């Protein structure tokens, strides 16, 4: 079904994190300016820490948040909170998501903020949920049908009622998209990536010219 998926397998999560840093470092060094979309969760944190340590003096790197729970960004489960905590002491330009009471207003404001600062979406790092969701594009959720290039509010009722998420159209336009999926608990979903039509991750892969899966499984 899907022939645009490249799979790179390393032995450990740490090796995957270091390889991802190596791949993205090459792209950073070849660019005058570059944008990188960052997801939440625990899986990419080591990579983010390595990225911040290596490039903390760079002011030509813009970071945008792929998706966010509809909560104040000061809360512990906020993706933006995690990103801020890692990159606040660096010169990288963190394009911060700002919580508004109405999730649709939050999404519209963040769309405008990101589009104003970013001309080209160079890189994004995504996890994949056990149900095949990417960003906050969950199975059977309304955001799957959005034709907007940007961010939308998506009702998911998982930890929080609403999420703010990148749309397929935005993620399709990213030049280099890495699926960063590690851990034994991800074995089952990894077997489905590239093989089952109805998963959000596979819909995204089918829309793109190329997607890279980096895993230790």
C-alpha positions in Angstrom: 0.0 0.0 0.0 2.6 2.5 1.1 6.0 2.7 -0.7 7.1 6.1 0.7 8.2 4.9 4.1 11.9 4.5 5.0 12.5 2.4 8.2 15.7 3.0 10.2 16.3 0.6 13.1 18.8 1.1 15.9 19.4 -1.1 19.0 18.3 1.2 21.7 16.3 4.4 22.4 19.5 6.3 23.1 21.0 5.2 19.8 17.8 6.3 18.0 18.0 9.7 19.8 21.6 10.2 18.8 21.0 9.2 15.2 18.1 11.6 14.9 20.3 14.4 16.2 22.9 13.4 13.6 20.4 13.5 10.8 18.9 16.8 11.8 22.3 18.3 12.5 23.2 17.8 8.9 20.1 19.6 7.8 20.7 22.4 10.2 24.3 22.9 9.0 23.2 23.0 5.4 20.5 25.7 6.0 20.6 29.5 6.7 17.5 29.1 8.8 15.4 26.1 9.6 12.1 25.2 11.3 11.5 22.1 13.4 8.2 20.9 14.7 8.3 19.2 18.1 5.8 16.7 19.6 5.2 16.0 23.3 5.6 12.8 25.3 8.6 11.2 27.0 10.0 9.5 23.9 11.6 12.6 22.2 12.9 14.3 25.4 16.4 12.9 25.2 16.7 14.0 21.6 15.4 17.5 22.5 18.0 17.7 25.3 20.8 16.7 22.9 19.5 19.2 20.3 19.4 22.0 22.9 22.9 21.2 24.2 24.5 21.1 20.7 22.7 24.1 19.2 22.0 26.3 22.2 23.8 29.3 20.6 22.0 29.1 17.3 19.4 31.8 16.7 18.4 30.7 13.2 16.3 27.6 14.4 12.6 28.1 14.9 10.7 25.5 17.0 7.0 25.0 16.7 4.7 22.8 18.7 3.1 20.0 16.7 0.1 19.6 19.1 -1.0 20.5 22.5 -3.5 19.6 25.2 -6.1 22.3 25.7 -4.7 23.4 29.1 -2.6 26.2 30.5 0.9 25.7 29.4 2.1 25.9 33.0 0.6 22.5 33.7 2.9 19.4 33.9 1.2 17.6 31.1 1.5 20.5 28.6 3.7 19.8 25.6 4.7 23.4 25.5 5.8 23.4 29.1 8.1 20.5 28.4 9.5 22.1 25.3 10.0 25.4 27.1 11.8 23.7 30.0 14.4 22.2 27.7 15.0 25.2 25.3 14.5 28.2 27.5 18.2 28.7 28.1 19.1 28.5 24.5 18.9 31.1 21.7 16.6 28.9 19.6 13.4 30.7 18.7 10.6 28.8 20.4 7.2 29.8 18.9 5.0 29.3 21.9 1.5 28.1 21.9 -0.7 30.3 24.1 -3.8 28.9 25.8 -7.1 30.5 25.2 -10.4 29.4 26.8 -11.9 28.6 23.4 -9.9 25.8 21.7 -10.8 27.1 18.3 -9.4 30.5 19.1 -6.3 28.9 20.5 -5.8 27.0 17.2 -6.5 30.0 15.0 -4.1 32.2 17.0 -1.4 29.6 16.9 -1.9 29.1 13.1 -1.4 32.8 12.6 1.6 33.0 14.9 3.4 30.0 13.2 2.6 31.0 9.6 3.8 34.6 10.3 7.2 33.3 11.5 7.8 30.3 9.3 8.1 30.4 5.5 8.9 26.8 5.1 8.3 23.7 7.2 11.6 21.9 7.1 11.4 19.2 9.8 8.9 17.6 12.2 9.3 14.9 14.8 6.2 12.8 15.6 5.4 10.0 17.9 2.8 7.4 17.0 0.1 6.3 19.6 -0.9 2.7 20.2 -4.1 3.5 18.2 -2.1 4.9 15.3 -2.7 8.6 16.0 -0.1 11.2 15.1 0.0 14.7 16.6 -3.6 14.8 18.0 -5.1 13.3 14.9 -6.9 10.5 16.6 -9.0 7.8 14.8 -12.6 8.9 14.1 -11.9 12.5 15.3 -13.2 15.5 13.3 -9.8 17.0 12.6 -9.0 14.1 10.3 -11.3 15.8 7.7 -9.8 19.3 8.0 -8.5 20.9 4.8 -6.8 23.7 6.6 -3.0 24.2 6.6 -2.4 25.0 10.2 -3.8 24.0 13.5 -7.4 23.1 14.6 -9.2 22.3 17.8 -10.0 18.6 18.0 -12.3 17.0 20.5 -10.7 13.8 21.8 -11.7 13.3 25.4 -8.3 11.7 26.2 -6.7 13.3 29.3 -8.3 16.6 28.1 -11.5 17.1 26.3 -9.8 19.1 23.5 -6.5 19.2 21.7 -4.9 21.7 19.4 -3.3 19.8 16.5 -1.5 20.2 13.2 -3.6 19.1 10.3 -2.7 16.6 7.6 -2.2 19.5 5.2 0.4 21.1 7.3 2.2 17.8 8.1 2.1 16.8 4.4 4.0 20.0 3.6 6.9 19.3 6.0 10.1 18.4 4.0 11.5 15.9 6.4 9.1 14.1 8.7 10.4 11.6 11.3 8.2 9.1 13.1 10.2 8.5 16.3 8.7 5.3 17.9 10.7 3.4 20.5 10.1 1.0 23.3 8.8 -2.6 23.6 5.3 -1.3 24.2 5.3 0.0 20.6 6.0 -3.4 18.9 2.4 -3.9 18.0 1.7 -0.5 16.4 5.0 -0.6 14.5 3.8 -3.8 12.8 0.8 -1.8 11.6 2.6 1.2 10.3 2.6 1.0 6.5 0.3 -2.0 6.5 -3.2 -0.8 7.6 -5.1 1.8 5.6 -7.4 3.2 8.2 -4.8 4.4 10.8 -4.1 8.2 10.9 -0.3 7.5 10.7 -0.8 5.6 7.4 -3.0 8.2 6.0 -0.3 10.8 6.6 2.4 8.5 5.0 0.2 8.0 2.0 -0.1 11.8 1.5 3.6 12.4 1.6 6.4 11.7 -0.8 8.6 10.3 1.9 8.4 9.6 5.7 11.1 8.2 7.9 10.4 5.8 10.8 13.1 5.6 13.4 12.7 2.8 15.9 14.5 0.4 18.2 12.0 -2.4 17.6 
